[in-house]
Amino acid sequence: MNRSKIALAMSAVLLTLWAVPAQAQRPTPRKRTGAVQQPGAKKQRPRGKQRPGTTQPADASEQLEPASPAPSASVLQAAPPPPTAAPASGTAQAGATPEPLGERPWLKGVSKENQETALALFQSGNALLKDSIFVKAVENYRKALERWDHPGIHYNLALALMNLDQPVEVHEHLVAALRYGPAPLENEKFEYARNYKTLIEKQLARVEITCDSPGAVVTMDGQTLFVAPGRHSALVRPGAHSIIATREGYVPSDMSRTLLPGDTAKLDLKLYTDSDLIQYKRRWPAVTPWLAVGAGVAVAAGSGWLHMQARDNLSAFDKGIDERGGTPLAQAPNLQSTLNRGNTFQNVAMGGYALGGAALLTGAVLVYLNQPQPYRVDPNQKQVEVMTIAPLLGDGTHGAQALFRF
């Protein structure tokens, strides 16, 4: 009897459980708001919120999260929709109010159509960047920049150019990515861009070129920089660079240089006509022939004085002989000394005349031969390189070295 009661009770319980609907036995799922996430899709963060530590402005429009190499690619935001626009179905609205347009200058003057086109190109470039198809990624980023000059596009373009060995362009786009601060990027990306920009500047050389000759065309490595008067300052790869200024009617000015990493070369290009490049030189210093002439005149003048002394002594001797009535010289020692002195002065004077004449003749020939002779100078010799600055790094040494060339 007891066994029968137990069997009946167990049968009743099993029938009761069988009758409960299958849905009632499943756990109640949590309620979700917004769009239903598709299988395999990335989990989206709630809009209107920012990542911790970032300074991205709140925006009601969709963000593009690219899959990118390290460092990660930038996140590009579209402009906020008009206040009257209806929200997209199935999506949650951001809780924060979009910032005014004036606080985000990278949005100013960019139409909604251009933004959408740029976003599509940007996303396509990110996919190519992820797959290491760098040339195509660069093309897409450049096309995106034509529609929207956004710092995030510059940042990702710099990432692609790093893999194509284009350090000068990488620096250019990093500067453009940093111009508005960290707001259009993220703090992490902003710091990476700033640090890499500093590193590139140490690996490149800088040239500062000026030219004041109106109408002169200044080129570097075959590419036109500017038409003078003007100035050009830029980073260039280390190595040999051809820097030339040309103008019709003037001799081309070539200031080619070989630059080392970290060098700063300041070049001032001058143009000259053919007549400007004609200079004159002498065989000897201009004073040398005239010194010979002067020496000849001095010797001749001294000889003339000695000749006069000789004449006076000989005249005194003749007068003394006449007064003594033909007295022998042995009995008149004074007359003998007067005669000797006169003869000596006369002989020296004759020799002086010969030497002075020779000096005068030599000086005249030297003056003729030392006439200025024209010659053409190399225009590069007339150029002045203001200075070349290079850093000095070593054990306990920090500073810069300035090299002046003339």
C-alpha positions in Angstrom: 0.0 0.0 0.0 2.8 2.4 0.9 4.7 1.7 -2.3 1.6 2.5 -4.3 1.2 5.9 -2.7 4.8 6.8 -3.3 4.6 5.9 -7.0 1.4 7.9 -7.5 3.0 11.0 -5.8 6.1 10.8 -8.1 3.9 10.5 -11.2 1.9 13.6 -10.3 5.1 15.7 -9.8 6.6 14.6 -13.2 3.3 15.4 -15.0 3.3 18.9 -13.4 6.8 19.7 -14.5 6.1 18.4 -18.0 3.2 20.8 -18.3 5.3 23.9 -17.6 6.1 25.8 -20.9 9.7 25.5 -22.1 10.1 29.3 -22.3 9.4 29.5 -18.5 12.4 27.3 -17.8 14.9 29.6 -19.7 16.7 32.4 -17.8 15.3 35.8 -18.5 17.7 37.8 -20.9 18.8 41.3 -20.0 17.2 44.1 -21.8 19.3 45.9 -24.4 18.9 49.4 -25.7 20.0 50.6 -29.1 20.9 48.6 -32.1 21.2 44.8 -32.0 24.8 43.8 -32.2 25.5 41.6 -35.2 27.5 38.4 -34.8 31.2 38.9 -35.2 30.9 42.7 -35.0 32.9 44.8 -32.6 31.3 45.9 -29.5 30.4 49.6 -29.7 30.9 51.9 -26.8 28.0 54.0 -25.7 27.9 57.2 -27.6 28.5 60.5 -25.9 31.2 58.9 -23.7 34.9 59.1 -24.0 37.6 56.7 -23.3 39.4 57.4 -20.0 42.3 59.7 -20.5 41.2 61.0 -23.9 40.1 64.4 -24.9 37.9 63.6 -27.9 34.9 65.9 -28.0 31.5 64.2 -27.5 29.8 63.7 -30.8 26.4 62.3 -31.8 27.6 60.9 -35.1 29.2 57.5 -35.7 32.9 57.0 -35.1 35.1 54.9 -37.3 37.3 52.6 -35.2 40.0 51.4 -37.6 42.0 48.2 -37.1 45.5 49.5 -37.4 49.1 48.6 -36.6 51.0 49.9 -33.6 50.8 52.7 -33.1 47.1 52.6 -33.5 45.5 54.6 -36.3 43.4 57.6 -35.5 39.7 57.8 -34.9 37.9 60.1 -37.3 34.7 61.9 -36.3 32.1 63.4 -38.6 30.4 66.7 -37.9 27.5 66.5 -35.5 24.1 66.3 -37.3 21.8 69.3 -37.3 19.7 69.8 -34.1 16.5 69.1 -36.1 17.7 65.9 -37.7 15.8 62.7 -36.6 18.0 60.1 -34.9 18.8 57.0 -36.8 16.5 54.1 -36.0 17.7 51.6 -33.5 20.6 53.7 -32.2 20.9 55.5 -28.9 21.5 59.2 -28.8 24.6 60.7 -27.1 23.9 62.1 -23.7 26.3 65.1 -24.2 25.5 68.1 -26.4 28.0 68.4 -29.3 30.5 71.2 -28.9 30.1 74.4 -30.9 31.6 74.4 -34.3 34.0 77.2 -33.4 35.8 75.0 -30.9 36.6 72.4 -33.6 38.3 74.3 -36.4 38.9 71.1 -38.4 35.2 71.0 -39.1 34.8 74.5 -40.2 33.7 75.0 -43.8 33.6 71.3 -44.5 30.3 70.2 -46.0 28.5 67.1 -44.9 29.0 65.5 -48.3 32.7 66.0 -48.2 32.8 64.7 -44.6 31.0 61.5 -45.6 33.2 61.0 -48.7 36.4 61.6 -46.6 35.1 59.1 -44.0 34.6 56.4 -46.6 38.1 57.0 -48.0 39.5 57.1 -44.6 38.0 53.8 -43.6 39.1 52.2 -46.8 42.6 53.5 -46.2 42.6 52.0 -42.7 41.7 48.6 -44.1 44.5 48.8 -46.6 46.9 50.0 -43.8 45.9 47.0 -41.7 46.7 44.7 -44.6 50.1 46.4 -45.2 49.0 47.7 -48.6 50.7 51.0 -47.9 50.8 52.6 -51.4 47.0 52.2 -51.9 46.4 53.4 -48.3 48.4 56.5 -49.0 46.4 57.2 -52.1 43.1 56.9 -50.2 44.3 59.1 -47.4 45.5 61.8 -49.9 42.1 61.7 -51.6 40.4 62.0 -48.2 42.5 65.1 -47.4 41.3 66.7 -50.5 37.8 66.5 -49.1 38.6 67.1 -45.4 41.8 68.5 -44.0 41.4 66.5 -40.7 44.4 65.9 -38.3 43.3 62.3 -37.9 43.8 61.7 -41.7 47.2 63.4 -41.5 48.1 61.1 -38.6 47.2 57.9 -40.4 48.8 59.1 -43.6 52.0 59.6 -41.6 51.8 56.0 -40.4 51.5 54.7 -43.9 54.4 56.9 -45.2 56.6 55.6 -42.4 56.6 52.2 -44.1 57.5 53.8 -47.5 60.6 55.5 -46.3 59.4 59.0 -46.8 60.7 60.8 -43.6 60.2 64.3 -45.0 56.5 63.8 -45.8 56.0 61.9 -42.5 57.3 65.0 -40.7 55.0 67.3 -42.7 51.9 65.3 -41.9 52.8 64.9 -38.3 53.1 68.7 -38.0 49.6 68.9 -39.6 48.2 66.3 -37.2 49.5 68.2 -34.2 48.4 71.7 -35.1 45.2 71.6 -33.1 46.6 69.8 -30.1 45.2 66.5 -28.8 41.5 67.3 -29.3 41.0 65.7 -32.7 43.2 62.7 -31.8 43.8 60.9 -28.5 46.3 61.8 -25.9 48.3 58.6 -26.6 48.4 59.3 -30.4 49.2 62.9 -29.8 52.2 62.1 -27.6 53.4 59.5 -30.1 53.2 62.0 -33.0 55.0 64.6 -31.1 57.8 62.3 -30.0 58.3 60.8 -33.5 58.3 64.3 -35.0 61.2 65.2 -32.7 63.0 62.0 -33.6 62.7 62.7 -37.3 64.0 66.3 -37.0 67.2 64.8 -35.5 67.6 62.4 -38.4 67.1 65.0 -41.1 68.9 68.2 -42.1 67.5 71.6 -42.5 68.1 74.2 -45.2 67.2 77.9 -45.0 67.6 79.5 -48.5 67.2 83.2 -49.3 67.6 85.0 -52.6 66.9 88.7 -53.2 67.5 88.9 -56.9 64.0 89.7 -58.4 62.9 87.1 -60.9 65.4 84.5 -60.0 64.1 80.9 -60.0 65.5 79.0 -57.0 65.5 75.2 -57.4 66.7 72.3 -55.2 67.4 68.9 -56.6 65.6 70.0 -59.8 62.4 71.1 -58.1 61.4 74.8 -58.0 61.3 76.3 -54.5 60.3 79.9 -55.2 60.8 82.9 -57.4 62.9 85.6 -55.8 62.8 87.6 -53.8 61.9 85.0 -51.2 62.9 82.5 -48.6 62.5 78.8 -48.1 63.1 76.7 -45.0 62.5 73.0 -44.9 63.8 69.6 -43.7 65.7 67.5 -46.3 67.3 64.1 -46.3 71.0 64.0 -45.4 73.3 63.8 -48.4 74.2 65.9 -51.4 71.7 68.5 -52.6 71.9 70.7 -55.7 70.7 74.3 -54.9 70.7 76.6 -57.9 69.4 80.1 -58.7 68.9 81.1 -62.4 67.8 84.3 -64.2 68.0 85.4 -67.8 71.0 87.5 -68.4 72.8 86.4 -65.2 75.2 83.6 -64.5 73.6 80.7 -62.6 74.4 80.5 -59.0 75.2 77.0 -57.7 75.5 76.4 -54.0 75.3 72.6 -53.8 76.0 71.2 -50.4 76.4 67.8 -48.7 74.5 67.9 -45.4 74.7 65.6 -42.4 71.9 64.6 -40.0 71.1 67.5 -37.7 72.9 70.1 -39.9 71.3 73.5 -40.5 72.6 75.2 -43.6 71.7 78.9 -44.1 72.4 79.9 -47.8 72.1 83.3 -49.3 72.1 83.0 -53.1 73.4 86.0 -55.2 73.2 86.4 -59.0 75.9 88.2 -61.0 76.2 89.4 -64.6 79.3 88.6 -66.7 80.7 92.0 -66.0 80.2 91.5 -62.2 82.4 88.4 -62.5 85.3 90.2 -64.2 88.1 91.1 -61.7 91.6 92.4 -62.1 94.9 91.3 -60.7 98.6 92.4 -61.0 101.7 90.3 -61.2 103.1 92.0 -58.1 101.8 94.5 -55.6 101.1 97.8 -57.2 103.8 99.6 -55.1 106.7 97.2 -56.1 107.5 98.8 -59.5 107.3 102.3 -58.1 109.7 101.4 -55.4 112.2 100.5 -58.1 111.5 103.8 -59.9 111.9 105.7 -56.6 115.2 104.0 -55.8 116.5 104.9 -59.3 115.6 108.5 -58.7 117.1 108.6 -55.3 120.4 107.1 -56.6 120.5 109.5 -59.5 119.9 112.4 -57.2 122.7 111.3 -54.8 125.0 110.9 -57.8 124.2 114.4 -58.9 125.2 115.8 -55.4 128.4 113.8 -55.5 129.1 115.2 -59.0 128.7 118.7 -57.7 131.1 117.9 -54.9 133.6 116.5 -57.3 133.4 119.6 -59.5 134.0 121.9 -56.5 137.0 119.9 -55.4 138.6 119.8 -58.8 137.9 123.6 -59.3 139.7 124.2 -55.9 142.6 122.1 -57.1 143.0 124.1 -60.3 142.8 127.4 -58.5 145.4 126.3 -56.0 147.8 125.3 -58.8 147.3 128.6 -60.5 148.0 130.5 -57.3 151.3 128.6 -56.6 152.6 129.1 -60.1 153.0 125.4 -61.0 154.4 124.2 -57.6 154.9 120.4 -57.6 152.2 118.4 -55.9 154.7 116.9 -53.5 155.2 120.4 -52.1 151.4 121.0 -51.8 149.8 118.1 -49.9 146.5 120.0 -49.4 146.1 120.3 -53.2 146.8 116.6 -53.6 144.1 115.6 -51.1 141.7 118.0 -52.9 142.4 116.4 -56.2 142.0 112.9 -54.8 138.6 113.8 -53.2 137.4 115.4 -56.4 138.3 112.3 -58.5 136.6 110.0 -56.0 133.4 112.0 -55.9 133.4 112.1 -59.7 133.9 108.3 -60.0 131.2 107.6 -57.5 128.8 110.0 -59.2 129.4 108.3 -62.6 128.6 104.9 -61.1 125.6 106.3 -59.3 124.3 107.7 -62.6 124.6 104.3 -64.2 122.9 102.5 -61.2 120.1 105.1 -60.9 119.5 104.9 -64.7 119.3 101.2 -64.5 116.9 101.4 -61.6 114.7 103.9 -63.4 114.6 101.7 -66.5 113.8 98.6 -64.5 111.1 100.4 -62.6 109.5 101.7 -65.9 109.5 98.1 -67.3 107.9 96.8 -64.0 105.2 99.4 -64.1 104.3 98.4 -67.6 104.3 94.7 -66.8 102.3 95.2 -63.6 99.3 96.6 -65.4 95.9 95.1 -64.1 95.0 92.0 -66.0 91.3 91.0 -66.3 90.1 87.5 -65.3 86.7 85.8 -64.7 86.0 84.5 -61.2 83.8 81.6 -60.3 80.4 82.9 -59.1 80.5 80.4 -56.3 83.6 82.2 -54.9 81.5 85.3 -54.5 78.8 83.4 -52.6 78.6 83.6 -48.9 77.1 80.7 -46.9 76.0 82.4 -43.7 76.6 79.4 -41.5 76.2 75.7 -41.0 75.1 74.6 -37.6 75.6 71.1 -36.3 74.9 69.6 -32.9 77.8 68.5 -30.7 77.0 65.4 -28.7 79.5 63.5 -26.6 80.6 62.5 -23.2 79.9 65.5 -21.1 79.6 67.7 -24.2 76.4 69.4 -25.3 76.1 72.3 -27.7 76.3 73.3 -31.3 79.0 74.0 -33.8 78.7 76.9 -36.3 80.8 76.7 -39.5 81.1 79.9 -41.7 82.0 79.7 -45.3 83.0 82.5 -47.6 
